[in-house]
Amino acid sequence: MVKIRLQRMGSKFSPIYKIVVADARAPRDGRFIESLGFYDPQKKVVRVNLEKTYRWLHIGAQTTNTVRTIFSKKGIFETFLEQKHSA
């Protein structure tokens, strides 16, 4: 199964997360298939490549709970569901 999840980067007390597509069996900070963007929880910054994200969601990639929350706050998940139901 393929998942869209967070990969921890940054230093010890200032984490930055890459939003990546990875095999569910791969380690958290291990190998990934494609990078979709990043999330900085301290500055509350989220940057996502929407085209790549929608493509992976259409293929059937599952999101983790944290990524689903981030996408919902940005309106990405709702837009995807509207596109899915209109097609």
N, C-alpha and C positions, 0 to 999 in steps of 0.2 A: 504494500500500500504506500502511496505517496502522500506526504503531508506538507502543508505550509506551516512553518514554525519559526521560532526565534533561535538565532545562533549568537551566543554571547561573545562580545568583543570588548575592547577598552581596557582600562586599568582596574586595579583592585577595588577602589571605592567609587569609580565613575563608569558604570557599565554602559555600553552602547550595544544594541542588538541589530544584527542583520536579519531581515526577513527573507527566508530561503525556502526553496522546495527541496525536500530530502526524502530518502527512503525512510520509512518508519523504524526500520531496524538499525539505522546508522546512529552513532553517538551524537549527542546534542551539538558538540562543537566539531564534529567530524565532517565527513564527505557530504557534499550537497550537489544537487543537479543544476540549480539555477538560482541566482540571487534576484530578489524582487524589489528590494529597497532596504531602508533602515529605520530604526526607532530609537530615539534618545529619551528615556523616561525622565531625566532630570530637567531637560529643556522643553519637554512635551512636544518634540518634533517628530513627525512621521513623514517619510518620503517613500512613495510606492510607485512603481511603473505599472500603471493601470492596465495597459494592453497585455503585458505578460501575466499579470494577476488574473484577469478575466479568462485568458486562454487556459491557464492551469485549473481554474475553477470549472470551466466547461469540460475539460478532460476528465475531471472527477477527483482532483486532489482534495483531501480533507484538511480542514484548518484545526489547529489546536485551540483550546478555549481562549487563551490570551490573544492570539492572532485574530480570532473571531471578534473579540471585544474591541480590539484596535480598529479592525475593518468596519465594525458597526458604528463606532464613534466618527469615523471619517466618511461614512455613508457608502462605502465600497460594497459591502455585503448586500445592502438594500438595492442598489443599482444593479448588481448582478442578478438578484432574484427577479427584478422587474424585467430585465432582458431575457431571462430564462423563460418566464411565463408568457411574454409577448411573442416569443419565437414559435 
